[in-house]
Amino acid sequence: MSFGERETLYFTGRGAAAGIMMDAYLGGAGVAIGIAIDEGIAKDIAVAIQKESPRFDIRSHIKEFLIKNSSKAEMEAWQKLTIDRYGFQIIDADFVVPVLDLTMICTNANTVSFSLDKDSMNAYKVELTTIKTDGRAALQLLNKGIEEVFQEQFYSLCEKNV
């Protein structure tokens, strides 16, 4: 299991929107400020998670889930799994849902990509202020995202391509 786009926790929210608005007044600096806002929030969430689970690593977290919830045939259908992005995204007002983008290379060399559908996660949304300070709540939300990806579609995507 490896990382694709980035290894650190990802967050997109108010900063992205603010950066676009500030771009008209500040140019590229406005966009940079917006990105910095979201990166700061991502760091706050990561710190909360580390306080709750000091040895947290998303690769190990996903691997443990797969070992507990996958059959031997399912595990053998995958050659490589890449975590392209993981983290959180604001969906409405002050609520967030998990973000999880994965790419899998099946044993037949087909590549399958999957992004967690934020609309399907709406039922599990959590307030941003909560996950910024409560690592347990952030981990629980990430776990719901992992469950959604693997239980709903990811297994069958590789099987269809085998």
DOTI-367089 format. One record per residue: x, y, z of N, C-alpha, C in turn. Coordinates in pm, whole numbers, plus 32768, in hexadecimal, padded with zeros to 4 digits. Each point is the difference from the previous one (the first is absolute). Last residue first. Layout:
# residues N
pt n.c1:X; n.c2:Y; n.c3:Z; ca.c1:X; ca.c2:Y; ca.c3:Z; c.c1:X; c.c2:Y; c.c3:Z $
...
This chain:
# residues 162
pt n.c1:7B6A; n.c2:7CA8; n.c3:7AB9; ca.c1:8054; ca.c2:7F88; ca.c3:8000; c.c1:7FD7; c.c2:7FA4; c.c3:7F8F $
pt n.c1:7F27; n.c2:81A2; n.c3:8087; ca.c1:806D; ca.c2:8010; ca.c3:7FA1; c.c1:805A; c.c2:7F86; c.c3:7FF7 $
pt n.c1:7E90; n.c2:8021; n.c3:812C; ca.c1:7FC7; ca.c2:8016; ca.c3:7F7B; c.c1:806B; c.c2:800A; c.c3:7F96 $
pt n.c1:807F; n.c2:7FDD; n.c3:81C8; ca.c1:7FC9; ca.c2:7F82; ca.c3:7FCF; c.c1:7FC7; c.c2:800F; c.c3:7F73 $
pt n.c1:8098; n.c2:817D; n.c3:80E7; ca.c1:8070; ca.c2:7FB0; ca.c3:7FD0; c.c1:7FCD; c.c2:7F7C; c.c3:7FC7 $
pt n.c1:7EC3; n.c2:811F; n.c3:80BC; ca.c1:803D; ca.c2:8041; ca.c3:7F8D; c.c1:8073; c.c2:7FAD; c.c3:7FC8 $
pt n.c1:7F15; n.c2:7F88; n.c3:8194; ca.c1:7FC0; ca.c2:7FD4; ca.c3:7F84; c.c1:803F; c.c2:8040; c.c3:7F85 $
pt n.c1:8099; n.c2:807B; n.c3:81B4; ca.c1:8018; ca.c2:7F73; ca.c3:7FE6; c.c1:7FCA; c.c2:7FD9; c.c3:7F77 $
pt n.c1:7FA8; n.c2:81B8; n.c3:809D; ca.c1:808A; ca.c2:7FEB; ca.c3:7FD7; c.c1:801E; c.c2:7F6F; c.c3:7FDE $
pt n.c1:7E4A; n.c2:80C7; n.c3:80A8; ca.c1:8021; ca.c2:7FF5; ca.c3:7F73; c.c1:808C; c.c2:7FCD; c.c3:7FE0 $
pt n.c1:7F11; n.c2:8017; n.c3:81C8; ca.c1:7F9D; ca.c2:801D; ca.c3:7F99; c.c1:802E; c.c2:7FDE; c.c3:7F73 $
pt n.c1:810F; n.c2:7FCB; n.c3:8192; ca.c1:7F8B; ca.c2:7FAA; ca.c3:8007; c.c1:7FA0; c.c2:8018; c.c3:7F8C $
pt n.c1:8199; n.c2:8102; n.c3:802F; ca.c1:801B; ca.c2:7F72; ca.c3:7FEE; c.c1:7F84; c.c2:7FA8; c.c3:8003 $
pt n.c1:7FE2; n.c2:81E3; n.c3:8034; ca.c1:804D; ca.c2:7FE0; ca.c3:7F88; c.c1:8009; c.c2:7F69; c.c3:7FEC $
pt n.c1:7F34; n.c2:80A0; n.c3:818B; ca.c1:7FAF; ca.c2:801E; ca.c3:7F89; c.c1:8048; c.c2:7FD7; c.c3:7F81 $
pt n.c1:80E8; n.c2:7FE3; n.c3:819D; ca.c1:7F98; ca.c2:7F9A; ca.c3:7FF4; c.c1:7FAE; c.c2:8013; c.c3:7F82 $
pt n.c1:8137; n.c2:814C; n.c3:8067; ca.c1:8044; ca.c2:7F85; ca.c3:7FD8; c.c1:7F9B; c.c2:7F8F; c.c3:7FED $
pt n.c1:7F5F; n.c2:8195; n.c3:80AD; ca.c1:8027; ca.c2:800E; ca.c3:7F74; c.c1:8043; c.c2:7F82; c.c3:7FCA $
pt n.c1:7F97; n.c2:8017; n.c3:81C8; ca.c1:7F84; ca.c2:7FF6; ca.c3:7FB2; c.c1:801F; c.c2:800B; c.c3:7F6B $
pt n.c1:8166; n.c2:8048; n.c3:8127; ca.c1:7FD8; ca.c2:7F72; ca.c3:7FFC; c.c1:7F80; c.c2:7FEB; c.c3:7FAF $
pt n.c1:8092; n.c2:81BA; n.c3:8054; ca.c1:8055; ca.c2:7FBE; ca.c3:7F9D; c.c1:7FDB; c.c2:7F6C; c.c3:7FF2 $
pt n.c1:7F27; n.c2:80EB; n.c3:8151; ca.c1:7FD1; ca.c2:802C; ca.c3:7F7D; c.c1:8054; c.c2:7FC4; c.c3:7F90 $
pt n.c1:8082; n.c2:7FAF; n.c3:81BC; ca.c1:7F82; ca.c2:7FBC; ca.c3:7FE5; c.c1:7FCA; c.c2:8027; c.c3:7F76 $
pt n.c1:8180; n.c2:80DE; n.c3:809B; ca.c1:801C; ca.c2:7F75; ca.c3:7FDC; c.c1:7F81; c.c2:7FB3; c.c3:7FE0 $
pt n.c1:7FD2; n.c2:81B8; n.c3:80A0; ca.c1:803E; ca.c2:8001; ca.c3:7F7B; c.c1:801E; c.c2:7F72; c.c3:7FD1 $
pt n.c1:7F5E; n.c2:8039; n.c3:81B4; ca.c1:7F96; ca.c2:801D; ca.c3:7F9F; c.c1:8037; c.c2:8000; c.c3:7F72 $
pt n.c1:8135; n.c2:7FD1; n.c3:815E; ca.c1:7FAB; ca.c2:7F88; ca.c3:7FFA; c.c1:7F92; c.c2:8015; c.c3:7F97 $
pt n.c1:8120; n.c2:816B; n.c3:806C; ca.c1:803D; ca.c2:7F9B; ca.c3:7FA8; c.c1:7FAD; c.c2:7F83; c.c3:7FF2 $
pt n.c1:7F8E; n.c2:8205; n.c3:8078; ca.c1:7FDF; ca.c2:7F7A; ca.c3:8031; c.c1:8033; c.c2:7F96; c.c3:7F9F $
pt n.c1:8028; n.c2:81DD; n.c3:7FAF; ca.c1:8030; ca.c2:7FEE; ca.c3:8089; c.c1:7FEB; c.c2:7F73; c.c3:8037 $
pt n.c1:7F81; n.c2:8092; n.c3:7E43; ca.c1:807C; ca.c2:804D; ca.c3:8014; c.c1:803A; c.c2:7FE8; c.c3:808A $
pt n.c1:7E57; n.c2:7F4D; n.c3:7F79; ca.c1:8073; ca.c2:7FAF; ca.c3:7FD4; c.c1:8084; c.c2:804B; c.c3:800B $
pt n.c1:7E6D; n.c2:80E4; n.c3:8086; ca.c1:800F; ca.c2:7F83; ca.c3:804B; c.c1:807D; c.c2:7FB4; c.c3:7FD3 $
pt n.c1:7F71; n.c2:818B; n.c3:7F1F; ca.c1:803C; ca.c2:8020; ca.c3:8082; c.c1:8018; c.c2:7F82; c.c3:8053 $
pt n.c1:7F1C; n.c2:7FD6; n.c3:7E61; ca.c1:808E; ca.c2:801D; ca.c3:7FF0; c.c1:8042; c.c2:801C; c.c3:8087 $
pt n.c1:7E4B; n.c2:7EC7; n.c3:7FDD; ca.c1:8023; ca.c2:808D; ca.c3:8001; c.c1:8098; c.c2:8011; c.c3:7FF9 $
pt n.c1:7F13; n.c2:7E59; n.c3:7F1C; ca.c1:8025; ca.c2:802C; ca.c3:8087; c.c1:8025; c.c2:8094; c.c3:7FF7 $
pt n.c1:7EED; n.c2:7E52; n.c3:7ECC; ca.c1:8047; ca.c2:807F; ca.c3:800D; c.c1:8013; c.c2:8028; c.c3:8092 $
pt n.c1:7F22; n.c2:7E77; n.c3:7F18; ca.c1:8067; ca.c2:7FF3; ca.c3:8068; c.c1:8049; c.c2:8083; c.c3:801C $
pt n.c1:7EAC; n.c2:7FC2; n.c3:7EAB; ca.c1:7FC1; ca.c2:7FCE; ca.c3:807B; c.c1:8063; c.c2:7FFA; c.c3:8075 $
pt n.c1:808F; n.c2:8071; n.c3:7E41; ca.c1:7FB6; ca.c2:806D; ca.c3:8041; c.c1:7FC1; c.c2:7FD6; c.c3:8085 $
pt n.c1:80FF; n.c2:7F02; n.c3:7EA1; ca.c1:8033; ca.c2:800E; ca.c3:8087; c.c1:7FB6; c.c2:806A; c.c3:8050 $
pt n.c1:7FAF; n.c2:7FA1; n.c3:7E32; ca.c1:7FDF; ca.c2:7F85; ca.c3:8048; c.c1:802D; c.c2:8008; c.c3:8092 $
pt n.c1:806A; n.c2:8163; n.c3:7ED7; ca.c1:7F6F; ca.c2:7FFD; ca.c3:801A; c.c1:7FD8; c.c2:7F84; c.c3:804F $
pt n.c1:81C2; n.c2:803B; n.c3:7F66; ca.c1:7FE0; ca.c2:8050; ca.c3:8077; c.c1:7F6C; c.c2:8002; c.c3:801F $
pt n.c1:8130; n.c2:7E82; n.c3:7F15; ca.c1:7F95; ca.c2:805C; ca.c3:7FDB; c.c1:7FD5; c.c2:804E; c.c3:807B $
pt n.c1:81EA; n.c2:7F1B; n.c3:7F87; ca.c1:7F8D; ca.c2:7FF7; ca.c3:8059; c.c1:7F9C; c.c2:806C; c.c3:7FDA $
pt n.c1:8152; n.c2:7F2B; n.c3:7EA0; ca.c1:7FF7; ca.c2:8071; ca.c3:805C; c.c1:7F81; c.c2:7FF0; c.c3:8051 $
pt n.c1:815A; n.c2:7EB9; n.c3:7EB7; ca.c1:7F82; ca.c2:8017; ca.c3:8045; c.c1:800E; c.c2:8077; c.c3:805C $
pt n.c1:80EF; n.c2:7EBC; n.c3:7E4A; ca.c1:8007; ca.c2:8073; ca.c3:805A; c.c1:7F78; c.c2:8016; c.c3:803F $
pt n.c1:8132; n.c2:7E66; n.c3:7EF4; ca.c1:7F7D; ca.c2:802D; ca.c3:802C; c.c1:8016; c.c2:8075; c.c3:8060 $
pt n.c1:8115; n.c2:7EC3; n.c3:7E6C; ca.c1:8006; ca.c2:8065; ca.c3:8069; c.c1:7F74; c.c2:8031; c.c3:801E $
pt n.c1:80F0; n.c2:7E1E; n.c3:7F2B; ca.c1:7FA1; ca.c2:806E; ca.c3:7FF1; c.c1:800D; c.c2:805E; c.c3:8077 $
pt n.c1:80F7; n.c2:7E5E; n.c3:7FD5; ca.c1:803F; ca.c2:807C; ca.c3:7FD3; c.c1:7F9D; c.c2:8070; c.c3:7FDF $
pt n.c1:7FB5; n.c2:7E46; n.c3:80D2; ca.c1:7FFB; ca.c2:7FF6; ca.c3:7F6F; c.c1:8035; c.c2:807F; c.c3:7FBE $
pt n.c1:7FDD; n.c2:7FD9; n.c3:81D9; ca.c1:8063; ca.c2:7F9E; ca.c3:7FD4; c.c1:7FFE; c.c2:7FEE; c.c3:7F69 $
pt n.c1:7F69; n.c2:81DC; n.c3:80BE; ca.c1:7FD4; ca.c2:7F76; ca.c3:8013; c.c1:806C; c.c2:7FA0; c.c3:7FCC $
pt n.c1:8010; n.c2:81FF; n.c3:80CA; ca.c1:8029; ca.c2:7FB3; ca.c3:7F8A; c.c1:7FDE; c.c2:7F70; c.c3:8020 $
pt n.c1:7F39; n.c2:81E7; n.c3:80C8; ca.c1:8027; ca.c2:7F76; ca.c3:8013; c.c1:802A; c.c2:7FC5; c.c3:7F7A $
pt n.c1:7F9E; n.c2:81F1; n.c3:811F; ca.c1:8017; ca.c2:7FC0; ca.c3:7F7E; c.c1:8034; c.c2:7F74; c.c3:801B $
pt n.c1:7EDB; n.c2:81A7; n.c3:811D; ca.c1:8057; ca.c2:7F8B; ca.c3:7FF7; c.c1:8011; c.c2:7FD4; c.c3:7F6F $
pt n.c1:7F3F; n.c2:819F; n.c3:816B; ca.c1:8015; ca.c2:7FE0; ca.c3:7F73; c.c1:8069; c.c2:7F92; c.c3:7FF9 $
pt n.c1:7EB2; n.c2:8110; n.c3:8177; ca.c1:8057; ca.c2:7F8D; ca.c3:7FEE; c.c1:8005; c.c2:7FDE; c.c3:7F6C $
pt n.c1:7F2D; n.c2:8168; n.c3:819B; ca.c1:802E; ca.c2:7FFA; ca.c3:7F75; c.c1:805D; c.c2:7F88; c.c3:7FF8 $
pt n.c1:7E5A; n.c2:809C; n.c3:8171; ca.c1:8085; ca.c2:7FCF; ca.c3:7FDC; c.c1:8018; c.c2:8006; c.c3:7F69 $
pt n.c1:7EC4; n.c2:816A; n.c3:80F6; ca.c1:7FF9; ca.c2:7F71; ca.c3:7FE3; c.c1:808D; c.c2:7FD2; c.c3:7FDB $
pt n.c1:7F0B; n.c2:81C6; n.c3:811B; ca.c1:8061; ca.c2:7FC0; ca.c3:7FA8; c.c1:7FDE; c.c2:7F6D; c.c3:7FED $
pt n.c1:7F10; n.c2:8207; n.c3:80A0; ca.c1:800A; ca.c2:7F6F; ca.c3:800A; c.c1:8061; c.c2:7FC8; c.c3:7F99 $
pt n.c1:7F3F; n.c2:81D1; n.c3:805E; ca.c1:8078; ca.c2:7FDD; ca.c3:804C; c.c1:8011; c.c2:7F6A; c.c3:8011 $
pt n.c1:7EE8; n.c2:80D0; n.c3:7E74; ca.c1:8013; ca.c2:804E; ca.c3:807B; c.c1:8083; c.c2:7FD9; c.c3:8042 $
pt n.c1:7FC6; n.c2:7EAD; n.c3:7EA8; ca.c1:7F9E; ca.c2:806A; ca.c3:8011; c.c1:8014; c.c2:8041; c.c3:8087 $
pt n.c1:814B; n.c2:7ED9; n.c3:7F43; ca.c1:7F93; ca.c2:7FEC; ca.c3:7FA2; c.c1:7F92; c.c2:8069; c.c3:800C $
pt n.c1:823B; n.c2:7FA8; n.c3:805E; ca.c1:7F84; ca.c2:803F; ca.c3:802E; c.c1:7F95; c.c2:7FE7; c.c3:7F97 $
pt n.c1:81A1; n.c2:7EAE; n.c3:8057; ca.c1:7FD0; ca.c2:806C; ca.c3:7FAB; c.c1:7F80; c.c2:803A; c.c3:803A $
pt n.c1:81DA; n.c2:7EA1; n.c3:8076; ca.c1:7F78; ca.c2:8031; ca.c3:8016; c.c1:7FE0; c.c2:8074; c.c3:7FA4 $
pt n.c1:816A; n.c2:7E42; n.c3:7FEB; ca.c1:7FEC; ca.c2:8072; ca.c3:8057; c.c1:7F6D; c.c2:8023; c.c3:800A $
pt n.c1:8182; n.c2:7F00; n.c3:7E9E; ca.c1:7FA5; ca.c2:7FE0; ca.c3:806E; c.c1:7FF4; c.c2:807B; c.c3:8058 $
pt n.c1:80D0; n.c2:7F39; n.c3:7DF8; ca.c1:7FDC; ca.c2:806C; ca.c3:805C; c.c1:7FAB; c.c2:7FC8; c.c3:806F $
pt n.c1:80E1; n.c2:7EDA; n.c3:7ED5; ca.c1:801C; ca.c2:807D; ca.c3:7FBB; c.c1:7FE7; c.c2:8079; c.c3:805A $
pt n.c1:8084; n.c2:7DF1; n.c3:8042; ca.c1:7FAB; ca.c2:8065; ca.c3:8041; c.c1:8025; c.c2:8085; c.c3:7FC0 $
pt n.c1:8034; n.c2:7DF3; n.c3:7F3F; ca.c1:803B; ca.c2:8084; ca.c3:8017; c.c1:7F99; c.c2:805C; c.c3:803F $
pt n.c1:8078; n.c2:7DD1; n.c3:7F9C; ca.c1:7F9B; ca.c2:8060; ca.c3:802A; c.c1:8047; c.c2:8083; c.c3:8021 $
pt n.c1:805A; n.c2:7E0C; n.c3:7EDB; ca.c1:8032; ca.c2:8078; ca.c3:8043; c.c1:7F8C; c.c2:805C; c.c3:8022 $
pt n.c1:7FB4; n.c2:7E47; n.c3:7F61; ca.c1:8091; ca.c2:7FFD; ca.c3:7FF8; c.c1:803C; c.c2:8074; c.c3:804F $
pt n.c1:7E1A; n.c2:7ED6; n.c3:8019; ca.c1:8045; ca.c2:8080; ca.c3:7FFC; c.c1:8097; c.c2:7FEC; c.c3:7FF8 $
pt n.c1:7EBE; n.c2:7E9C; n.c3:802E; ca.c1:7FD8; ca.c2:8046; ca.c3:7F85; c.c1:804B; c.c2:8084; c.c3:7FF0 $
pt n.c1:8020; n.c2:7EDD; n.c3:8185; ca.c1:8051; ca.c2:7FD1; ca.c3:7F90; c.c1:7FDE; c.c2:8046; c.c3:7F7D $
pt n.c1:7F07; n.c2:8058; n.c3:818C; ca.c1:8088; ca.c2:802F; ca.c3:8013; c.c1:8059; c.c2:7FD7; c.c3:7F8B $
pt n.c1:7E48; n.c2:7F5E; n.c3:8006; ca.c1:8000; ca.c2:8092; ca.c3:7FEC; c.c1:808E; c.c2:8037; c.c3:800D $
pt n.c1:7FBF; n.c2:7E39; n.c3:805F; ca.c1:7FEF; ca.c2:801A; ca.c3:7F70; c.c1:8003; c.c2:8096; c.c3:7FE2 $
pt n.c1:8006; n.c2:7F6F; n.c3:81C2; ca.c1:8080; ca.c2:7FE4; ca.c3:7FC0; c.c1:7FF7; c.c2:801F; c.c3:7F6B $
pt n.c1:7EB6; n.c2:8115; n.c3:812C; ca.c1:8019; ca.c2:7F72; ca.c3:7FEB; c.c1:8089; c.c2:7FEF; c.c3:7FBD $
pt n.c1:7F6D; n.c2:819F; n.c3:814E; ca.c1:8010; ca.c2:7FD0; ca.c3:7F76; c.c1:8014; c.c2:7F6A; c.c3:7FFD $
pt n.c1:7FDE; n.c2:8135; n.c3:818F; ca.c1:7F83; ca.c2:7FFF; ca.c3:7FB4; c.c1:800A; c.c2:7FCB; c.c3:7F71 $
pt n.c1:816B; n.c2:8035; n.c3:815A; ca.c1:7F8A; ca.c2:7FD7; ca.c3:804C; c.c1:7F87; c.c2:7FE6; c.c3:7FA7 $
pt n.c1:8194; n.c2:80A4; n.c3:7F43; ca.c1:801C; ca.c2:7F7D; ca.c3:803A; c.c1:7F85; c.c2:7FCB; c.c3:8049 $
pt n.c1:7FF0; n.c2:81B7; n.c3:7F54; ca.c1:7FFD; ca.c2:7F9B; ca.c3:7F96; c.c1:8016; c.c2:7F73; c.c3:8037 $
pt n.c1:8027; n.c2:8173; n.c3:8127; ca.c1:7F75; ca.c2:7FEF; ca.c3:7FD6; c.c1:7FF6; c.c2:7F91; c.c3:7F97 $
pt n.c1:81AD; n.c2:807E; n.c3:8088; ca.c1:7FBA; ca.c2:7FB7; ca.c3:806C; c.c1:7F6F; c.c2:7FE6; c.c3:7FDA $
pt n.c1:80F9; n.c2:810D; n.c3:7EDA; ca.c1:802D; ca.c2:7F75; ca.c3:7FFC; c.c1:7FBB; c.c2:7FAB; c.c3:806B $
pt n.c1:7FB8; n.c2:81D2; n.c3:7FF9; ca.c1:7FBA; ca.c2:7FBD; ca.c3:7F93; c.c1:8026; c.c2:7F6D; c.c3:7FFA $
pt n.c1:80E6; n.c2:8101; n.c3:813A; ca.c1:7F71; ca.c2:8003; ca.c3:8022; c.c1:7FAE; c.c2:7FB6; c.c3:7F95 $
pt n.c1:81CB; n.c2:804D; n.c3:7FBC; ca.c1:7FEA; ca.c2:7F95; ca.c3:8062; c.c1:7F6D; c.c2:7FF4; c.c3:8022 $
pt n.c1:8074; n.c2:8165; n.c3:7EE9; ca.c1:801C; ca.c2:7F80; ca.c3:7FBC; c.c1:7FE7; c.c2:7F8A; c.c3:805E $
pt n.c1:7FDC; n.c2:81BB; n.c3:80AB; ca.c1:7F8D; ca.c2:7FD9; ca.c3:7FAE; c.c1:8018; c.c2:7F7C; c.c3:7FB8 $
pt n.c1:80C4; n.c2:808C; n.c3:81DC; ca.c1:8033; ca.c2:8006; ca.c3:7F77; c.c1:7F8F; c.c2:7FCB; c.c3:7FA8 $
pt n.c1:806B; n.c2:807B; n.c3:8234; ca.c1:7FA5; ca.c2:7FFB; ca.c3:7F8D; c.c1:804D; c.c2:8011; c.c3:7F7D $
pt n.c1:8083; n.c2:7FF0; n.c3:81EB; ca.c1:8042; ca.c2:7FB3; ca.c3:7F95; c.c1:7FAB; c.c2:7FF8; c.c3:7F81 $
pt n.c1:7F6A; n.c2:80E8; n.c3:8195; ca.c1:8087; ca.c2:8030; ca.c3:7FE0; c.c1:8046; c.c2:7FB7; c.c3:7F8E $
pt n.c1:7E03; n.c2:806E; n.c3:808E; ca.c1:8042; ca.c2:7F85; ca.c3:7FD5; c.c1:808E; c.c2:8023; c.c3:7FD2 $
pt n.c1:7EF6; n.c2:8152; n.c3:80C4; ca.c1:7FA9; ca.c2:7F8E; ca.c3:801D; c.c1:8046; c.c2:7F7C; c.c3:7FE4 $
pt n.c1:80DD; n.c2:8191; n.c3:7F97; ca.c1:7FEB; ca.c2:7FFE; ca.c3:8091; c.c1:7FAC; c.c2:7F88; c.c3:8029 $
pt n.c1:8043; n.c2:8051; n.c3:7E35; ca.c1:807A; ca.c2:7FCD; ca.c3:803E; c.c1:7FF5; c.c2:7FFC; c.c3:8099 $
pt n.c1:7E9D; n.c2:80C0; n.c3:7F06; ca.c1:8007; ca.c2:7F70; ca.c3:7FE9; c.c1:807A; c.c2:7FC5; c.c3:8045 $
pt n.c1:7FD1; n.c2:81D1; n.c3:8008; ca.c1:7F98; ca.c2:7FC2; ca.c3:8053; c.c1:8003; c.c2:7F68; c.c3:7FF1 $
pt n.c1:811C; n.c2:80F6; n.c3:7EE9; ca.c1:802F; ca.c2:8005; ca.c3:808B; c.c1:7F9B; c.c2:7FBE; c.c3:805D $
pt n.c1:7F85; n.c2:8033; n.c3:7E3E; ca.c1:8069; ca.c2:7F9B; ca.c3:800D; c.c1:8037; c.c2:7FFB; c.c3:808E $
pt n.c1:7ECB; n.c2:8153; n.c3:7F94; ca.c1:7FBD; ca.c2:7F7D; ca.c3:8004; c.c1:8068; c.c2:7F91; c.c3:8015 $
pt n.c1:80A4; n.c2:81B3; n.c3:7FC4; ca.c1:7FB6; ca.c2:7FF8; ca.c3:807E; c.c1:7FBF; c.c2:7F77; c.c3:8010 $
pt n.c1:80D0; n.c2:8060; n.c3:7E65; ca.c1:8062; ca.c2:7FE6; ca.c3:806B; c.c1:7FBC; c.c2:7FF6; c.c3:8089 $
pt n.c1:7EF8; n.c2:8078; n.c3:7E8E; ca.c1:802C; ca.c2:7F75; ca.c3:7FF2; c.c1:8063; c.c2:7FDC; c.c3:806E $
pt n.c1:7F7A; n.c2:81BF; n.c3:7FE0; ca.c1:7F93; ca.c2:7FAD; ca.c3:8036; c.c1:8026; c.c2:7F6C; c.c3:7FF9 $
pt n.c1:8128; n.c2:812D; n.c3:7F3B; ca.c1:7FFF; ca.c2:8012; ca.c3:8092; c.c1:7F95; c.c2:7FAC; c.c3:8042 $
pt n.c1:800F; n.c2:8012; n.c3:7E2B; ca.c1:8070; ca.c2:7FAF; ca.c3:8032; c.c1:8009; c.c2:800B; c.c3:8098 $
pt n.c1:7EC2; n.c2:810D; n.c3:7F22; ca.c1:7FD9; ca.c2:7F72; ca.c3:7FFF; c.c1:8070; c.c2:7FA6; c.c3:8035 $
pt n.c1:8060; n.c2:81CB; n.c3:7FD7; ca.c1:7F92; ca.c2:7FEE; ca.c3:8060; c.c1:7FD9; c.c2:7F6D; c.c3:8008 $
pt n.c1:8138; n.c2:8082; n.c3:7EB9; ca.c1:803B; ca.c2:7FFB; ca.c3:8087; c.c1:7F95; c.c2:7FEC; c.c3:806B $
pt n.c1:7F7B; n.c2:8045; n.c3:7E41; ca.c1:803C; ca.c2:7F7B; ca.c3:8010; c.c1:803A; c.c2:7FF0; c.c3:808C $
pt n.c1:7F5A; n.c2:81A7; n.c3:7F91; ca.c1:7F93; ca.c2:7F9E; ca.c3:8008; c.c1:8034; c.c2:7F73; c.c3:8015 $
pt n.c1:8137; n.c2:8156; n.c3:7FAE; ca.c1:7FC6; ca.c2:8010; ca.c3:8085; c.c1:7F90; c.c2:7F9B; c.c3:8015 $
pt n.c1:80C0; n.c2:8017; n.c3:7E57; ca.c1:805D; ca.c2:7FC3; ca.c3:805F; c.c1:7FCB; c.c2:800A; c.c3:808F $
pt n.c1:7F14; n.c2:80DA; n.c3:7EAA; ca.c1:7FEF; ca.c2:7F6F; ca.c3:7FF4; c.c1:805A; c.c2:7FB9; c.c3:8065 $
pt n.c1:802F; n.c2:81CD; n.c3:7FE1; ca.c1:7F7D; ca.c2:7FDE; ca.c3:8039; c.c1:7FE6; c.c2:7F6B; c.c3:7FFC $
pt n.c1:8183; n.c2:80AF; n.c3:7F31; ca.c1:800E; ca.c2:8001; ca.c3:8092; c.c1:7F7C; c.c2:7FDB; c.c3:8043 $
pt n.c1:801A; n.c2:803E; n.c3:7E27; ca.c1:802F; ca.c2:7F7E; ca.c3:802E; c.c1:8010; c.c2:7FF8; c.c3:8097 $
pt n.c1:7EE7; n.c2:8199; n.c3:7F89; ca.c1:8040; ca.c2:7FAA; ca.c3:7F9D; c.c1:8026; c.c2:7F7A; c.c3:803C $
pt n.c1:7F07; n.c2:8174; n.c3:80D2; ca.c1:808C; ca.c2:7FE9; ca.c3:8023; c.c1:804C; c.c2:7FAC; c.c3:7F99 $
pt n.c1:7E2A; n.c2:8081; n.c3:7FD6; ca.c1:803E; ca.c2:8073; ca.c3:8041; c.c1:8096; c.c2:7FF0; c.c3:8013 $
pt n.c1:7EED; n.c2:7EA9; n.c3:7F3A; ca.c1:7FDC; ca.c2:807A; ca.c3:7FB8; c.c1:8047; c.c2:807B; c.c3:8039 $
pt n.c1:8026; n.c2:7E58; n.c3:80D7; ca.c1:804F; ca.c2:8007; ca.c3:7F86; c.c1:7FE4; c.c2:8080; c.c3:7FB3 $
pt n.c1:7F0D; n.c2:7F6F; n.c3:8189; ca.c1:8071; ca.c2:805B; ca.c3:8016; c.c1:8057; c.c2:800F; c.c3:7F84 $
pt n.c1:7E92; n.c2:7ECF; n.c3:7FFB; ca.c1:7FCD; ca.c2:8088; ca.c3:8011; c.c1:8072; c.c2:8064; c.c3:800F $
pt n.c1:806E; n.c2:7E3B; n.c3:7FEC; ca.c1:7FC9; ca.c2:802A; ca.c3:7F7F; c.c1:7FCE; c.c2:808E; c.c3:8008 $
pt n.c1:8094; n.c2:7F39; n.c3:818D; ca.c1:8070; ca.c2:8019; ca.c3:7FA4; c.c1:7FD1; c.c2:8030; c.c3:7F78 $
pt n.c1:7EC6; n.c2:7F71; n.c3:8144; ca.c1:8036; ca.c2:8084; ca.c3:8022; c.c1:8071; c.c2:8024; c.c3:7FA0 $
pt n.c1:7F48; n.c2:7E52; n.c3:7FDE; ca.c1:7F9F; ca.c2:8065; ca.c3:7FD4; c.c1:8035; c.c2:808D; c.c3:8019 $
pt n.c1:8101; n.c2:7E9B; n.c3:809E; ca.c1:7FFB; ca.c2:7FFB; ca.c3:7F6E; c.c1:7FA3; c.c2:806B; c.c3:7FCA $
pt n.c1:8016; n.c2:7FC7; n.c3:81D4; ca.c1:8079; ca.c2:803C; ca.c3:7FC9; c.c1:8000; c.c2:8003; c.c3:7F69 $
pt n.c1:7EA8; n.c2:7F20; n.c3:8103; ca.c1:7FF2; ca.c2:8091; ca.c3:7FF5; c.c1:8078; c.c2:8042; c.c3:7FBE $
pt n.c1:8018; n.c2:7E0D; n.c3:7FC3; ca.c1:7F8B; ca.c2:8042; ca.c3:803C; c.c1:7FFF; c.c2:8094; c.c3:7FE5 $
pt n.c1:8123; n.c2:7E01; n.c3:7FF7; ca.c1:7FD5; ca.c2:806D; ca.c3:7FAA; c.c1:7F80; c.c2:803A; c.c3:8039 $
pt n.c1:81C3; n.c2:7EA4; n.c3:8087; ca.c1:7F86; ca.c2:8044; ca.c3:8026; c.c1:7FE0; c.c2:806A; c.c3:7F98 $
pt n.c1:8157; n.c2:7E2A; n.c3:807A; ca.c1:7FCF; ca.c2:8066; ca.c3:7FA4; c.c1:7F82; c.c2:8040; c.c3:8039 $
pt n.c1:81D1; n.c2:7EDC; n.c3:80BC; ca.c1:7F70; ca.c2:8011; ca.c3:8003; c.c1:7FD9; c.c2:807A; c.c3:7FAE $
pt n.c1:81CA; n.c2:7F16; n.c3:7F78; ca.c1:7FC5; ca.c2:8040; ca.c3:8075; c.c1:7F69; c.c2:800C; c.c3:7FF1 $
pt n.c1:812B; n.c2:7F54; n.c3:7EAB; ca.c1:8002; ca.c2:7FA5; ca.c3:8074; c.c1:7FB6; c.c2:803A; c.c3:8078 $
pt n.c1:7FBB; n.c2:8041; n.c3:7DCB; ca.c1:803B; ca.c2:8037; ca.c3:807A; c.c1:7FF4; c.c2:7F9D; c.c3:8072 $
pt n.c1:7FA9; n.c2:7F8B; n.c3:7E28; ca.c1:8007; ca.c2:8092; ca.c3:7FFC; c.c1:8044; c.c2:803D; c.c3:807A $
pt n.c1:7FFE; n.c2:7E13; n.c3:800C; ca.c1:8006; ca.c2:803B; ca.c3:7F7C; c.c1:801B; c.c2:8095; c.c3:800B $
pt n.c1:807A; n.c2:7E38; n.c3:8145; ca.c1:7FBB; ca.c2:807F; ca.c3:7FF0; c.c1:8010; c.c2:8031; c.c3:7F72 $
pt n.c1:7FF5; n.c2:7DEA; n.c3:80B6; ca.c1:8053; ca.c2:8077; ca.c3:7FF5; c.c1:7FAA; c.c2:807D; c.c3:7FF6 $
pt n.c1:8021; n.c2:7DBD; n.c3:8069; ca.c1:7FAA; ca.c2:8074; ca.c3:8000; c.c1:805B; c.c2:807B; c.c3:8000 $
